[in-house]
Every structure is written in structure tokens, then in C-alpha cells.
Amino acid sequence: MIARLIRYSLVFVLLSASAVLTGCSSFVQKPIDLDAQFWNDKDPVIGVALSPLPAPQLALTGNQGLLELAINKGVNSKLSDQVSAWELHDLESLPDEVVASLKAKGLNAKRIPDAIDLTKFKETEKREGYLARNISDLKSKYGVDRVLLISYTTTGAFRSYYSVVPTSVPTPQVGGIGMLVDPKDSRLVWYKPFVVVQPAQGEWDQPGYSNLSNAFYQALDGSRQQILSAFNK
């Protein structure tokens, strides 16, 4: 059951991120690993940034009509309020940690202080191995040769339903895309979808939802580790 939920979440994250990048949910970019040239080239300035963070929310998934969805939202209203109160502060320092990892390996890296929202940039042709946005202005604006963007696309939890019958317990999830882009032509140097699905340990519906909250923050940390692991080799 958990494996099926993980597969579902990964597909959801991939499609959500692909829609942000391409404007088309049917196009999914394949992962791209860092090659030896990246580690050997010490000259390019790498700017590291976060995208705007999506607020945590409870996603009710599965086969539900409009009336059934409304009923399920009502049943889960207290839980939904709790999920929306979860905090994302721990992610704010992630770009600085990536910068530190890159510098430790002799690469030229710096933090881009602003959140980079890809939806604000002009769409371009959809091609394998390229970001379907024109981000060339970032090169001169921040004095960088590469943009390493950590883009979270989903935070919170999901619960699946068939009609008004729950088919899973609420399960925290965090996911998105890490990418390294050459801004002059939008070529993807590195592209890594990531997702962490973390079931609560013990009962999930105790007062205050403490087990569920703990699981969310474990998922949040797990997502950080997935990004950092790419630059700690």
C-alpha cells in the first residue's frame, strides 16, 4: 500500500513540475545527472536559489464527485487546518547549504537572494534537455553563469478516497525538482525530481496530530537531504 502511494506521489510531483516548466502536463523531462565536467570546471559562477514555496495543504485524491469532494473536505476540515499550519522555515537555508557544499569542492557559487518564480518567465519551445522558459535575464541581473534552482511543487499531506470512503490514512509528502540551468540557452545541466512520502509513526489522529506533524517535518528534512546528496559526493 505504501509503495503504491509513493508511486502515485512521484507521478503527481513529476506532472506538477512539468506543467510549471512547460505549460503542458503531458511533457515530462527525464532526470539528468551531473557529469565530470561540472565538477572540473571551476570558473562558472553558480547562483543558487529557491522557487516560491507552496503552502502546505491537504490533498484529497481519488474517485470523488463534486458533492463527495465537498463532504470529504468537511470531514477533514480540522485536519486541513492543521496541515496548513505546518511551517517551511527549514527550507529557507537550503540554498546556503548547497552553496557551502559547492564552495567546499572549489566551485564558484553564491546565493541568489530572491525567489525565482519560473511562471513569470516567457515560455519557449518544449525540447528534451531544455527548460521551456527564457531565463536569460538572470545571467546579468545576478552575475551568474549557471542557475541552480530548487523548486518545491508540493508540500503537505494527501488522503485518498473512493466516493466518501477513505482508502488511505493522511500521509505527509514533500516533493519538487532540483535543476541546474545555463541561462543563455536554458539548457539543463542537471535535473532531479525528488519526492518524500513519510507515513506517521503510531496513530495519526491523536489530539493535535503530533505524529502526523512529526512525519511531515521528517519528510521535509528528507527532501533537503535528497538535494544536498547530489552535491556531497
C-alpha atoms as an extended CHARMM CRD file, in Angstrom:
* protein
*
       233  EXT
         1         1  MET       CA              0.0000000000        0.0000000000        0.0000000000  PROA      1               0.0000000000
         2         2  ILE       CA              2.7410000000        2.4580000000        0.9570000000  PROA      2               0.0000000000
         3         3  ALA       CA              4.6940000000        1.6280000000       -2.2050000000  PROA      3               0.0000000000
         4         4  ARG       CA              1.6140000000        2.4110000000       -4.2920000000  PROA      4               0.0000000000
         5         5  LEU       CA              1.1670000000        5.7510000000       -2.5030000000  PROA      5               0.0000000000
         6         6  ILE       CA              4.8170000000        6.6180000000       -3.1330000000  PROA      6               0.0000000000
         7         7  ARG       CA              4.4460000000        5.8480000000       -6.8420000000  PROA      7               0.0000000000
         8         8  TYR       CA              1.3090000000        7.9740000000       -7.0050000000  PROA      8               0.0000000000
         9         9  SER       CA              3.0060000000       10.9060000000       -5.2900000000  PROA      9               0.0000000000
        10        10  LEU       CA              6.0410000000       10.7140000000       -7.5610000000  PROA      10              0.0000000000
        11        11  VAL       CA              3.8210000000       10.8410000000      -10.6480000000  PROA      11              0.0000000000
        12        12  PHE       CA              1.9050000000       13.7730000000       -9.1400000000  PROA      12              0.0000000000
        13        13  VAL       CA              5.0990000000       15.6810000000       -8.4280000000  PROA      13              0.0000000000
        14        14  LEU       CA              6.5360000000       14.9760000000      -11.8700000000  PROA      14              0.0000000000
        15        15  LEU       CA              3.4000000000       16.1240000000      -13.6660000000  PROA      15              0.0000000000
        16        16  SER       CA              3.0000000000       19.2130000000      -11.4770000000  PROA      16              0.0000000000
        17        17  ALA       CA              6.5990000000       20.2710000000      -12.0170000000  PROA      17              0.0000000000
        18        18  SER       CA              6.4160000000       19.5420000000      -15.7370000000  PROA      18              0.0000000000
        19        19  ALA       CA              3.3460000000       21.7250000000      -16.0510000000  PROA      19              0.0000000000
        20        20  VAL       CA              5.1920000000       24.5960000000      -14.3600000000  PROA      20              0.0000000000
        21        21  LEU       CA              8.1650000000       24.2680000000      -16.6920000000  PROA      21              0.0000000000
        22        22  THR       CA              6.4090000000       23.5680000000      -19.9670000000  PROA      22              0.0000000000
        23        23  GLY       CA              2.8060000000       24.6270000000      -19.6120000000  PROA      23              0.0000000000
        24        24  CYS       CA              1.8520000000       21.0970000000      -20.6700000000  PROA      24              0.0000000000
        25        25  SER       CA              1.1830000000       18.3030000000      -18.2020000000  PROA      25              0.0000000000
        26        26  SER       CA              1.8710000000       15.6170000000      -20.8450000000  PROA      26              0.0000000000
        27        27  PHE       CA              5.5630000000       16.5390000000      -21.1590000000  PROA      27              0.0000000000
        28        28  VAL       CA              7.8520000000       15.0440000000      -18.5220000000  PROA      28              0.0000000000
        29        29  GLN       CA             11.5740000000       15.8090000000      -18.5690000000  PROA      29              0.0000000000
        30        30  LYS       CA             13.7830000000       12.8310000000      -17.7640000000  PROA      30              0.0000000000
        31        31  PRO       CA             16.3410000000       13.1540000000      -14.9350000000  PROA      31              0.0000000000
        32        32  ILE       CA             19.7980000000       14.4150000000      -15.8930000000  PROA      32              0.0000000000
        33        33  ASP       CA             22.8310000000       13.5420000000      -13.7590000000  PROA      33              0.0000000000
        34        34  LEU       CA             25.7950000000       15.8260000000      -13.1400000000  PROA      34              0.0000000000
        35        35  ASP       CA             28.8030000000       14.8130000000      -15.2290000000  PROA      35              0.0000000000
        36        36  ALA       CA             32.5250000000       15.0600000000      -14.5440000000  PROA      36              0.0000000000
        37        37  GLN       CA             32.8050000000       18.3110000000      -16.4750000000  PROA      37              0.0000000000
        38        38  PHE       CA             30.6170000000       20.0470000000      -13.9150000000  PROA      38              0.0000000000
        39        39  TRP       CA             32.9700000000       19.1690000000      -11.0540000000  PROA      39              0.0000000000
        40        40  ASN       CA             36.1070000000       20.0330000000      -13.0290000000  PROA      40              0.0000000000
        41        41  ASP       CA             35.0000000000       23.4370000000      -14.3090000000  PROA      41              0.0000000000
        42        42  LYS       CA             35.7860000000       25.9040000000      -11.5070000000  PROA      42              0.0000000000
        43        43  ASP       CA             35.1660000000       29.1460000000      -13.4100000000  PROA      43              0.0000000000
        44        44  PRO       CA             31.4000000000       29.4980000000      -13.9650000000  PROA      44              0.0000000000
        45        45  VAL       CA             29.5340000000       31.3960000000      -11.2640000000  PROA      45              0.0000000000
        46        46  ILE       CA             26.6760000000       29.2420000000       -9.9840000000  PROA      46              0.0000000000
        47        47  GLY       CA             23.7420000000       31.1120000000       -8.4830000000  PROA      47              0.0000000000
        48        48  VAL       CA             21.6260000000       29.0170000000       -6.1020000000  PROA      48              0.0000000000
        49        49  ALA       CA             18.0020000000       29.9280000000       -5.4570000000  PROA      49              0.0000000000
        50        50  LEU       CA             14.6550000000       28.6690000000       -4.2250000000  PROA      50              0.0000000000
        51        51  SER       CA             11.3820000000       28.9980000000       -6.0710000000  PROA      51              0.0000000000
        52        52  PRO       CA              8.4040000000       30.3850000000       -4.1110000000  PROA      52              0.0000000000
        53        53  LEU       CA              7.4110000000       27.7150000000       -1.6180000000  PROA      53              0.0000000000
        54        54  PRO       CA              3.9220000000       26.2250000000       -1.9890000000  PROA      54              0.0000000000
        55        55  ALA       CA              1.8840000000       26.4400000000        1.2060000000  PROA      55              0.0000000000
        56        56  PRO       CA              1.2610000000       23.0550000000        2.8600000000  PROA      56              0.0000000000
        57        57  GLN       CA             -2.1730000000       21.6980000000        2.0740000000  PROA      57              0.0000000000
        58        58  LEU       CA             -4.1950000000       18.5270000000        2.4190000000  PROA      58              0.0000000000
        59        59  ALA       CA             -4.8750000000       16.9890000000       -0.9970000000  PROA      59              0.0000000000
        60        60  LEU       CA             -7.9380000000       14.7390000000       -1.1980000000  PROA      60              0.0000000000
        61        61  THR       CA             -7.3100000000       12.3980000000       -4.0970000000  PROA      61              0.0000000000
        62        62  GLY       CA             -9.1500000000        9.5260000000       -5.7460000000  PROA      62              0.0000000000
        63        63  ASN       CA            -12.5120000000        8.9020000000       -7.3770000000  PROA      63              0.0000000000
        64        64  GLN       CA            -14.8200000000       11.6190000000       -5.9830000000  PROA      64              0.0000000000
        65        65  GLY       CA            -17.6430000000       13.6280000000       -7.4830000000  PROA      65              0.0000000000
        66        66  LEU       CA            -18.1440000000       17.2830000000       -6.6200000000  PROA      66              0.0000000000
        67        67  LEU       CA            -20.6490000000       16.5340000000       -3.8660000000  PROA      67              0.0000000000
        68        68  GLU       CA            -18.4850000000       13.7550000000       -2.4560000000  PROA      68              0.0000000000
        69        69  LEU       CA            -15.4300000000       16.0030000000       -2.5000000000  PROA      69              0.0000000000
        70        70  ALA       CA            -17.3470000000       18.6930000000       -0.6250000000  PROA      70              0.0000000000
        71        71  ILE       CA            -18.3820000000       16.1420000000        2.0080000000  PROA      71              0.0000000000
        72        72  ASN       CA            -14.8360000000       14.8380000000        2.3420000000  PROA      72              0.0000000000
        73        73  LYS       CA            -13.4690000000       18.3640000000        2.7140000000  PROA      73              0.0000000000
        74        74  GLY       CA            -15.9280000000       18.9700000000        5.5330000000  PROA      74              0.0000000000
        75        75  VAL       CA            -14.9540000000       15.7670000000        7.3000000000  PROA      75              0.0000000000
        76        76  ASN       CA            -11.2880000000       16.6860000000        7.0210000000  PROA      76              0.0000000000
        77        77  SER       CA            -11.6050000000       20.4040000000        7.7930000000  PROA      77              0.0000000000
        78        78  LYS       CA             -9.8460000000       20.2250000000       11.1650000000  PROA      78              0.0000000000
        79        79  LEU       CA             -7.0160000000       18.1530000000        9.7000000000  PROA      79              0.0000000000
        80        80  SER       CA             -6.7470000000       20.5080000000        6.7350000000  PROA      80              0.0000000000
        81        81  ASP       CA             -6.3510000000       23.4670000000        9.0990000000  PROA      81              0.0000000000
        82        82  GLN       CA             -3.5690000000       21.6300000000       10.9180000000  PROA      82              0.0000000000
        83        83  VAL       CA             -1.7410000000       20.8040000000        7.6850000000  PROA      83              0.0000000000
        84        84  SER       CA             -1.9400000000       24.4170000000        6.5040000000  PROA      84              0.0000000000
        85        85  ALA       CA             -0.2680000000       25.4950000000        9.7700000000  PROA      85              0.0000000000
        86        86  TRP       CA              2.8470000000       23.3930000000        9.1290000000  PROA      86              0.0000000000
        87        87  GLU       CA              5.9360000000       25.5620000000        8.5960000000  PROA      87              0.0000000000
        88        88  LEU       CA              8.5610000000       25.5760000000        5.8580000000  PROA      88              0.0000000000
        89        89  HSD       CA             11.2270000000       27.6970000000        7.5560000000  PROA      89              0.0000000000
        90        90  ASP       CA             13.7490000000       24.8460000000        7.4590000000  PROA      90              0.0000000000
        91        91  LEU       CA             13.8830000000       25.0990000000        3.6790000000  PROA      91              0.0000000000
        92        92  GLU       CA             14.9990000000       28.7240000000        3.6320000000  PROA      92              0.0000000000
        93        93  SER       CA             18.6040000000       27.8340000000        4.4670000000  PROA      93              0.0000000000
        94        94  LEU       CA             18.8310000000       25.0440000000        1.8750000000  PROA      94              0.0000000000
        95        95  PRO       CA             20.3630000000       27.2230000000       -0.8820000000  PROA      95              0.0000000000
        96        96  ASP       CA             23.0600000000       28.4080000000        1.5530000000  PROA      96              0.0000000000
        97        97  GLU       CA             23.9220000000       24.7960000000        2.3880000000  PROA      97              0.0000000000
        98        98  VAL       CA             24.1860000000       23.9530000000       -1.3110000000  PROA      98              0.0000000000
        99        99  VAL       CA             26.4460000000       26.9800000000       -1.8360000000  PROA      99              0.0000000000
       100       100  ALA       CA             28.6680000000       25.7950000000        1.0230000000  PROA      100             0.0000000000
       101       101  SER       CA             28.8910000000       22.2870000000       -0.4910000000  PROA      101             0.0000000000
       102       102  LEU       CA             29.8440000000       23.6700000000       -3.8970000000  PROA      102             0.0000000000
       103       103  LYS       CA             32.4580000000       26.0110000000       -2.4510000000  PROA      103             0.0000000000
       104       104  ALA       CA             33.9600000000       23.1440000000       -0.4340000000  PROA      104             0.0000000000
       105       105  LYS       CA             34.6540000000       21.4200000000       -3.7570000000  PROA      105             0.0000000000
       106       106  GLY       CA             36.3100000000       24.5030000000       -5.2200000000  PROA      106             0.0000000000
       107       107  LEU       CA             33.3720000000       25.6620000000       -7.3250000000  PROA      107             0.0000000000
       108       108  ASN       CA             32.3380000000       29.2950000000       -7.6380000000  PROA      108             0.0000000000
       109       109  ALA       CA             28.8810000000       29.5780000000       -6.0660000000  PROA      109             0.0000000000
       110       110  LYS       CA             26.7210000000       32.2170000000       -4.4420000000  PROA      110             0.0000000000
       111       111  ARG       CA             23.1950000000       32.5920000000       -3.0950000000  PROA      111             0.0000000000
       112       112  ILE       CA             20.6040000000       34.3400000000       -5.2220000000  PROA      112             0.0000000000
       113       113  PRO       CA             18.6640000000       36.3060000000       -2.5990000000  PROA      113             0.0000000000
       114       114  ASP       CA             15.3310000000       36.3740000000       -4.4240000000  PROA      114             0.0000000000
       115       115  ALA       CA             12.8250000000       33.5840000000       -5.0140000000  PROA      115             0.0000000000
       116       116  ILE       CA             12.7830000000       32.6140000000       -8.6960000000  PROA      116             0.0000000000
       117       117  ASP       CA              9.2650000000       32.0250000000       -9.9860000000  PROA      117             0.0000000000
       118       118  LEU       CA              9.5290000000       30.2500000000      -13.3500000000  PROA      118             0.0000000000
       119       119  THR       CA              5.9410000000       31.0770000000      -14.2500000000  PROA      119             0.0000000000
       120       120  LYS       CA              6.9860000000       34.7320000000      -14.5850000000  PROA      120             0.0000000000
       121       121  PHE       CA              9.3350000000       33.9630000000      -17.4810000000  PROA      121             0.0000000000
       122       122  LYS       CA              8.3870000000       33.6620000000      -21.1340000000  PROA      122             0.0000000000
       123       123  GLU       CA              7.6340000000       30.1560000000      -22.3440000000  PROA      123             0.0000000000
       124       124  THR       CA              9.8390000000       28.7450000000      -25.0920000000  PROA      124             0.0000000000
       125       125  GLU       CA              9.8440000000       25.6700000000      -27.2840000000  PROA      125             0.0000000000
       126       126  LYS       CA              9.4830000000       22.4050000000      -25.3950000000  PROA      126             0.0000000000
       127       127  ARG       CA             12.5940000000       20.3060000000      -26.0020000000  PROA      127             0.0000000000
       128       128  GLU       CA             14.1800000000       17.3710000000      -24.2260000000  PROA      128             0.0000000000
       129       129  GLY       CA             17.0770000000       18.6060000000      -22.0990000000  PROA      129             0.0000000000
       130       130  TYR       CA             15.9910000000       22.2490000000      -22.0060000000  PROA      130             0.0000000000
       131       131  LEU       CA             13.9680000000       24.3720000000      -19.6290000000  PROA      131             0.0000000000
       132       132  ALA       CA             10.9230000000       25.6350000000      -21.5220000000  PROA      132             0.0000000000
       133       133  ARG       CA             11.3560000000       29.1530000000      -20.1280000000  PROA      133             0.0000000000
       134       134  ASN       CA             13.6260000000       32.0110000000      -21.1840000000  PROA      134             0.0000000000
       135       135  ILE       CA             15.5960000000       32.9080000000      -18.0440000000  PROA      135             0.0000000000
       136       136  SER       CA             18.4530000000       34.6930000000      -19.8450000000  PROA      136             0.0000000000
       137       137  ASP       CA             17.8710000000       37.9160000000      -17.8610000000  PROA      137             0.0000000000
       138       138  LEU       CA             19.0610000000       36.1620000000      -14.6910000000  PROA      138             0.0000000000
       139       139  LYS       CA             22.6150000000       35.9870000000      -16.0380000000  PROA      139             0.0000000000
       140       140  SER       CA             23.1510000000       39.7510000000      -15.9890000000  PROA      140             0.0000000000
       141       141  LYS       CA             20.7870000000       40.5040000000      -13.1050000000  PROA      141             0.0000000000
       142       142  TYR       CA             22.6780000000       38.3220000000      -10.6300000000  PROA      142             0.0000000000
       143       143  GLY       CA             26.0700000000       37.9920000000      -12.3570000000  PROA      143             0.0000000000
       144       144  VAL       CA             25.8220000000       34.2130000000      -12.7580000000  PROA      144             0.0000000000
       145       145  ASP       CA             26.7110000000       31.7100000000      -15.4740000000  PROA      145             0.0000000000
       146       146  ARG       CA             24.5010000000       28.9180000000      -14.1380000000  PROA      146             0.0000000000
       147       147  VAL       CA             21.2630000000       28.9520000000      -12.1400000000  PROA      147             0.0000000000
       148       148  LEU       CA             20.7530000000       26.1470000000       -9.6500000000  PROA      148             0.0000000000
       149       149  LEU       CA             17.0790000000       26.3070000000       -8.7710000000  PROA      149             0.0000000000
       150       150  ILE       CA             15.3980000000       24.2450000000       -6.0670000000  PROA      150             0.0000000000
       151       151  SER       CA             11.7230000000       24.2360000000       -6.9540000000  PROA      151             0.0000000000
       152       152  TYR       CA              9.2680000000       22.7360000000       -4.4630000000  PROA      152             0.0000000000
       153       153  THR       CA              5.9520000000       21.8690000000       -6.1270000000  PROA      153             0.0000000000
       154       154  THR       CA              4.0510000000       20.1700000000       -3.3150000000  PROA      154             0.0000000000
       155       155  THR       CA              4.1290000000       20.2270000000        0.4770000000  PROA      155             0.0000000000
       156       156  GLY       CA              1.6000000000       18.9260000000        2.9730000000  PROA      156             0.0000000000
       157       157  ALA       CA             -0.2610000000       15.6220000000        3.0010000000  PROA      157             0.0000000000
       158       158  PHE       CA             -2.6320000000       13.5700000000        0.8870000000  PROA      158             0.0000000000
       159       159  ARG       CA             -5.5230000000       11.2500000000        1.6520000000  PROA      159             0.0000000000
       160       160  SER       CA             -7.1910000000        9.1070000000       -0.9840000000  PROA      160             0.0000000000
       161       161  TYR       CA            -10.9060000000        8.3870000000       -1.2420000000  PROA      161             0.0000000000
       162       162  TYR       CA            -13.3380000000        6.2800000000       -3.2010000000  PROA      162             0.0000000000
       163       163  SER       CA            -16.5570000000        8.2800000000       -3.1000000000  PROA      163             0.0000000000
       164       164  VAL       CA            -16.8270000000        9.1680000000        0.6440000000  PROA      164             0.0000000000
       165       165  VAL       CA            -14.8610000000        6.1380000000        1.8190000000  PROA      165             0.0000000000
       166       166  PRO       CA            -11.2030000000        6.8080000000        2.7340000000  PROA      166             0.0000000000
       167       167  THR       CA             -8.7900000000        4.3760000000        1.0670000000  PROA      167             0.0000000000
       168       168  SER       CA             -5.6740000000        5.6570000000        2.8270000000  PROA      168             0.0000000000
       169       169  VAL       CA             -4.7190000000        7.4520000000        6.0040000000  PROA      169             0.0000000000
       170       170  PRO       CA             -3.4410000000       11.0350000000        5.7120000000  PROA      170             0.0000000000
       171       171  THR       CA              0.1970000000       10.8120000000        4.6350000000  PROA      171             0.0000000000
       172       172  PRO       CA              2.6990000000       13.7040000000        4.5690000000  PROA      172             0.0000000000
       173       173  GLN       CA              4.5010000000       14.3370000000        1.2990000000  PROA      173             0.0000000000
       174       174  VAL       CA              7.0750000000       16.8140000000        0.0400000000  PROA      174             0.0000000000
       175       175  GLY       CA              8.3810000000       16.9950000000       -3.4960000000  PROA      175             0.0000000000
       176       176  GLY       CA              9.6220000000       19.0510000000       -6.3890000000  PROA      176             0.0000000000
       177       177  ILE       CA             12.5060000000       19.4860000000       -8.8130000000  PROA      177             0.0000000000
       178       178  GLY       CA             16.1660000000       20.4560000000       -8.4880000000  PROA      178             0.0000000000
       179       179  MET       CA             17.7070000000       21.8320000000      -11.6770000000  PROA      179             0.0000000000
       180       180  LEU       CA             20.8970000000       23.4610000000      -12.9110000000  PROA      180             0.0000000000
       181       181  VAL       CA             20.2880000000       25.6260000000      -15.9600000000  PROA      181             0.0000000000
       182       182  ASP       CA             22.5320000000       27.5410000000      -18.3630000000  PROA      182             0.0000000000
       183       183  PRO       CA             20.5640000000       30.8030000000      -18.5990000000  PROA      183             0.0000000000
       184       184  LYS       CA             21.9120000000       31.8340000000      -22.0010000000  PROA      184             0.0000000000
       185       185  ASP       CA             20.1290000000       28.9920000000      -23.7950000000  PROA      185             0.0000000000
       186       186  SER       CA             18.0660000000       27.3010000000      -21.0000000000  PROA      186             0.0000000000
       187       187  ARG       CA             19.9930000000       24.0380000000      -21.3470000000  PROA      187             0.0000000000
       188       188  LEU       CA             19.5520000000       21.7210000000      -18.3720000000  PROA      188             0.0000000000
       189       189  VAL       CA             22.8930000000       20.6630000000      -16.8930000000  PROA      189             0.0000000000
       190       190  TRP       CA             21.2190000000       18.7740000000      -14.0380000000  PROA      190             0.0000000000
       191       191  TYR       CA             17.6020000000       17.8160000000      -13.4420000000  PROA      191             0.0000000000
       192       192  LYS       CA             16.4180000000       15.8310000000      -10.4190000000  PROA      192             0.0000000000
       193       193  PRO       CA             12.8030000000       15.2230000000       -9.4420000000  PROA      193             0.0000000000
       194       194  PHE       CA             12.5120000000       14.4400000000       -5.7320000000  PROA      194             0.0000000000
       195       195  VAL       CA              9.6940000000       13.2440000000       -3.5200000000  PROA      195             0.0000000000
       196       196  VAL       CA              9.4680000000       12.0450000000        0.0580000000  PROA      196             0.0000000000
       197       197  VAL       CA              6.3540000000       10.3000000000        1.3740000000  PROA      197             0.0000000000
       198       198  GLN       CA              6.5070000000        9.7760000000        5.1320000000  PROA      198             0.0000000000
       199       199  PRO       CA              3.6950000000        7.9000000000        6.9410000000  PROA      199             0.0000000000
       200       200  ALA       CA              3.0920000000        8.8230000000       10.5680000000  PROA      200             0.0000000000
       201       201  GLN       CA              4.5070000000        6.5250000000       13.2200000000  PROA      201             0.0000000000
       202       202  GLY       CA              1.7110000000        5.3770000000       15.5030000000  PROA      202             0.0000000000
       203       203  GLU       CA             -1.8140000000        6.8040000000       15.4360000000  PROA      203             0.0000000000
       204       204  TRP       CA             -2.2050000000        9.7450000000       13.0700000000  PROA      204             0.0000000000
       205       205  ASP       CA             -5.4270000000       11.1820000000       14.5370000000  PROA      205             0.0000000000
       206       206  GLN       CA             -4.4700000000       11.7580000000       18.1430000000  PROA      206             0.0000000000
       207       207  PRO       CA             -5.2170000000       15.2600000000       19.5820000000  PROA      207             0.0000000000
       208       208  GLY       CA             -3.0270000000       17.8550000000       17.9040000000  PROA      208             0.0000000000
       209       209  TYR       CA             -1.9580000000       15.4310000000       15.1560000000  PROA      209             0.0000000000
       210       210  SER       CA              1.5450000000       15.3820000000       16.6350000000  PROA      210             0.0000000000
       211       211  ASN       CA              2.5850000000       12.1090000000       14.9530000000  PROA      211             0.0000000000
       212       212  LEU       CA              1.4110000000       13.3960000000       11.5890000000  PROA      212             0.0000000000
       213       213  SER       CA              3.2170000000       16.7020000000       12.0930000000  PROA      213             0.0000000000
       214       214  ASN       CA              6.4160000000       14.9130000000       13.0790000000  PROA      214             0.0000000000
       215       215  ALA       CA              6.1690000000       12.8170000000        9.9190000000  PROA      215             0.0000000000
       216       216  PHE       CA              5.8180000000       15.9560000000        7.7960000000  PROA      216             0.0000000000
       217       217  TYR       CA              8.9630000000       17.5060000000        9.2330000000  PROA      217             0.0000000000
       218       218  GLN       CA             10.8010000000       14.2220000000        8.6590000000  PROA      218             0.0000000000
       219       219  ALA       CA              9.6570000000       14.3720000000        5.0170000000  PROA      219             0.0000000000
       220       220  LEU       CA             10.8290000000       17.9630000000        4.7960000000  PROA      220             0.0000000000
       221       221  ASP       CA             14.2610000000       17.0090000000        6.0820000000  PROA      221             0.0000000000
       222       222  GLY       CA             14.3490000000       14.0190000000        3.7460000000  PROA      222             0.0000000000
       223       223  SER       CA             13.7680000000       16.3050000000        0.7760000000  PROA      223             0.0000000000
       224       224  ARG       CA             16.6320000000       18.5220000000        1.8970000000  PROA      224             0.0000000000
       225       225  GLN       CA             18.9160000000       15.5110000000        2.1130000000  PROA      225             0.0000000000
       226       226  GLN       CA             17.9810000000       14.3940000000       -1.4050000000  PROA      226             0.0000000000
       227       227  ILE       CA             19.0870000000       17.7600000000       -2.7890000000  PROA      227             0.0000000000
       228       228  LEU       CA             22.2220000000       18.0100000000       -0.6640000000  PROA      228             0.0000000000
       229       229  SER       CA             23.3030000000       14.4670000000       -1.5160000000  PROA      229             0.0000000000
       230       230  ALA       CA             23.7400000000       15.4590000000       -5.1590000000  PROA      230             0.0000000000
       231       231  PHE       CA             26.4890000000       17.9110000000       -4.1440000000  PROA      231             0.0000000000
       232       232  ASN       CA             28.1490000000       15.9500000000       -1.3380000000  PROA      232             0.0000000000
       233       233  LYS       CA             29.7050000000       13.2150000000       -3.4790000000  PROA      233             0.0000000000
